[in-house]
Amino acid sequence: MANLLVNLVGSEAPEFKGIKEWFNSPPLTIKKLKGKIVMLDFWTYSCINCIRTLPHLKELDKKYSKQGLVVIGVHTPEFEFEKDADNIKKAVEKHGLKYPVVNDPENSTWKLYGNRYWPRQALIDAKGIVRYEHNGEGGYEEIEENIVKLLVEAGKKIPSGMPMVKSHMMTAGITPEIYLGSKRSKGFGNSQVCVPGSCIRFVDLGGHKNDVVYLDGDWEQEPERIHHPTKEKAIVSLKYKASVANAVLSPFSSKSYLAEIFLDGRSLDNENIGKDVVTKEGKSFVKVTKPDLYEIVKIKRHESHELKIVSDSPEFTLYTFTFG
């Protein structure tokens, strides 16, 4: 049955289902949480939209937990590696999440709430009824207004003069998320060619279009990712528009590797280097140690640039590009 986006407002909140692990809390139930205001945040740790939402959720948790708000992160994986409990635990620690987080590895609770997107929030009142839902980033003032409304309904006193969470303004026109696995890829700008003994070689002749990925070297495409299987040099090129460029990278097995980064044909410097990139002897590299979202480029304005990621490691594996 197709997983349709369902509006549950006014309905009894479904109970947690298929949860494998709880982080920061013993197991909880919707039934036992009656009397509290519960906010469920459906997220996954390699999703840049989800990550940008986390600071606001942490602030809401800090402001209203003493008044009866319980924030619960429902971690629902987009990729297979995000089902791993150890990876989720590291992400929870990395982002400083103090509220409960659950591992929903088979999307069981996600499906009960009719989700199709990350992130998505659901507010549940003190009687266990879903009263509000929100999709995507932003809308933080509206979310907070609904939290306060439900807390007051439940007889909680909200201190006056508490500043509202500031809304995150999205900028139109930036490059959208680009998937590289066959399941959701829109294709590459160049086709593979056959060479003796191989039909997985791509040749990049240049002339790149915006928002289209170009490959050079030997590549294998799997449902969720692309993988460079040889020790010869391979290149991924992309012209994009944004201020921040991220890539979901991973080792193919378990060995870490280095990938060199170029922006408009040059190594990164202090004006454009992302937080996960290091420089050495005038060159810029990202060290990929685990499957995760890596911030590659960060500049002050939304601008058009061409990014190249280069490596000769047979561990070189790439899932998506995301932008901000």
N, C-alpha and C positions, 0 to 999 in steps of 0.2 A: 504494500500500500504506500502511495506517495506520501512523503512527509510535508504536509501543507502547513503554512503559517496560520495558526489558530489563535483567535482572540478568546481568552479565557476569562476576561473581566466579568465579574458577577458570578463566576462558578467556584465551586469548592476546589481549593488548591490540591493538585495531585500529590500523593506521597512520593518520597524518594524511591527510586527503583534502580537496581543494577549497580549500586554504588560499591566500589571495591575498597577504597581507602578514605579515611578522614584525616585531614591535616589541621593542626591547631585546635582540635576539639575532639571529645568522644563523639560517637555517633548520635545524631539528633533525628527527630522526626517532625513532620509538619504538625501532627496531632499534639505532641508534647510541647510544641512551641506556641500553642494557642495562648493568647494573652499578650504575646509579643507582636511587634510589627516586623515582618520578615521581608528582606529584599534578596531575591535570588539573582545572581549575576552569572549568566551563561557566557563563558569565555574559554580561550585556549591560548597557551603561552607563546606561540609563535605568531600570533595575530597582532599586527601593529595597532589596529583599531582598538582591540581589547587592552593592549598595554597602555595606550594613551588615556583610557578610561580609568585605570587603576588608581591614580593619585586622587581623583575625585571620590571614588568609592571609599578609599582609606580615610579621607577627610570626613565623609558622612558617617562612617563607622565611629570615628573618634568623637564627633560632635554629639551623636544621638544614642550611642550604645547604653549610656547610663539612664536614658529616658525610656529604653525598652526596644530599641532597634537592634535586630540581629541580621547582619549581612552574611550571606553564605555564597561563596564562589563555587559554581558548578562547572568544573573543568571538563569540557567536552571536546575531544580531540578532532582536529582537522586532518592530521597525518598520523600514520601508525606509530611513529616514535613518541608522539605526545600521549600515548596510552601508558607509557612506562611510569610507574609510581615514583621512582627515584628522580626522573627528569622533572616531574611535577613538583616534587618536594624542593628541588634546587631552584625552580622558578619561583615558588612561593617565598623562599628565603631571599632570592635575588631582588624581588620587588618589594620586600618588606611587608608582606601581608600578614596581619595579626588576626584577622577574622577567620572563621572556619572555611575550609576549602575541601571539596569532595572530588573524587575521581570517578567520572561517569564514562568509562572507557568504551562502552558499546552504545553510547548515545541513548540509553534507556530513559533517563529522566528528561533529557532534551526532547525526546519524541513525545512524552506525555504532555509537555508544555507547548507542543506544536511548533518548535523552533526550526528555522532554516538559516539563520544568520548569526554571526558573532559581531559585536557583543549584543546581548539582549537582557533586559532587566524585567523582573516581575515583582510587584509589591503585594504582599499578603497581609490582610488586616488581622486584628486580634481574634476574630472568630474563625480564621482559616479560609477566608474568601479572597480570591484574586481581585484586587481593586484597580490595578494600574499596570500597564506594560509599556515598554519603550524599546525601540530597535535602534542600534547603531550608537555612534558617538554623539556628544552634545546633549542638550536638553536638561542640563544639570539643575537649573533653577526650578524647572517643572517637576523633576524627580524629587527635589528637596521639598517643594511645596506639598507634594502628595504625601511624603513621609511625615511632615509636620501635621498635616490634616488627619492622618490615621492615628498618630500618637495622641493628638488632642481628643479624638473620638474615643480612644481607649482610656481616657482619664489621666493622661500624663501631662505634667506641667513643663512647658518649654521656656527656658530662660529668655527674657526679652533682650533685644539688642544683639542677638547672635548673627554675625554676617553670613550671607548666603554664599554657597559655593559658586564660583564664577564659571560661566559657560565657556566651553572651548569652541572657538569659531573655526569652521572648516573653510578652506580656500578652494574655490572652484578652479578647474583647469589643469590640475596636476595629473600626472600619469596615474592611471588606475593600477590596482594590483595585477600582476602578470604571473600566471601559473605556467610551469614548465612540464609537468607530468602529462601524459597522454589523456588522462581523465578529464582535464579542464583546459589544456593548452589550446590556444587559437592558432598554433602553428608557428614555424620559424620563418625568418625572412629569406633564408636560403635552404636549398634541399640537399639531402645527402647524395653522395656519388659513390660509385663502386670502384675500388682499387683491388689489385690482386690479393685474394685472401680475405677481403673485408668489404662489407657494404654498410658500414656505419660511419664513414668518413664524411665530414662536412667541410666545404671550402668557402671561405668568406672573401668575396671579391670587392667588398666595400659598397659605397652608395647606399647608406643605411637610411631607413625611414624611421620616423618617430614612433615610440611605444611598441617597437617590434624587436624581438630578440634574434640575434644572429650568432651562429655557432661556427667555430673553426676547430678542426681536429676530429678525433674519434669520440663519438658520443652514443650512449644507449639511452633510450627513453622508456621509462617505466610509468605505471599509472600515476604516481605521485611526484616523480622526480626525474631528473636527467643525471647520468653518471658518466664520468670520463674513465674508461677502463684500462688505459695504457700509460706508459711512462713518457710518452711524447707530449709536447706542449699542446695545451688546449685553451681556447679563448671563448669567452662569452661577452658579447657586445650589446649595448642597449643605449639608444638616445631617449632621454626622458626629460620631463619638466617637473621640478619639485625643489624644496630646500633640503629635504632629508631623503636619502636613498638607503634602503635596507635590503638584505638578502637573507632568506632562510637557507642556511648551508649546513652540511653534515659530513662527517666521515662516512665512507661507504661501509666500512666494517667498524673498527674501533681505533684506528691509528689517526692521530692528529696530523695536520698538514698545513702548509703555508700557501696562500694564494696572493699573487701580486695585484695591486689595484692601480688603475690609471684613470684619470679624469681628463678628457679632451687630449689624450696622448701623453699626459704628464703624471708623475707621481703626486700623491696628495701632500699638502703642507698644512700649516697651522690655520689657514683660511678656509679649508674645506674638509679637513679630516674628521671622520666619524669616530665615535668613542671606542669602537672595537677594532680600530686600525692602528698599527704601530709603524714607525719609520726606522730605517736602519741604512746608513750609508747612502742617504738620498733617495732610497726606495721605500715604498709603502706596502704593507702586507696586512692581511687579516689571518690570524691563526685560528683554524677551525678545530676545536677540541671535542665538540659534542653537537648534536642536532639542536639548533637554536636560531633565533633571529639576531643577525649581526648588523649593527649600524655602520654603514660603509662611508657615506658622504654626509656632511652637514655644513650648510652654508646659510647666510643670513636671509636670503631672499629666494623666492621661487623663480628659478632660472632653468634654461634648457642647457643640457650638457650631455656628453657621451661617456658612459662608464664602460670600462673593460676589466674583466676579472680573468687572470691568467694563472695557470698552474700546470705542472707536469706530473702531479701526483695521481696515482690510480684511485685515491680516496676522494677526489674532487666530485662532490655531489651537491646539486642545487635544486631547491623546491620552488621558490617563488621570489619575486621582487615586490616590495611594497614601498610606498612613498608617503611623505608628509610635508 
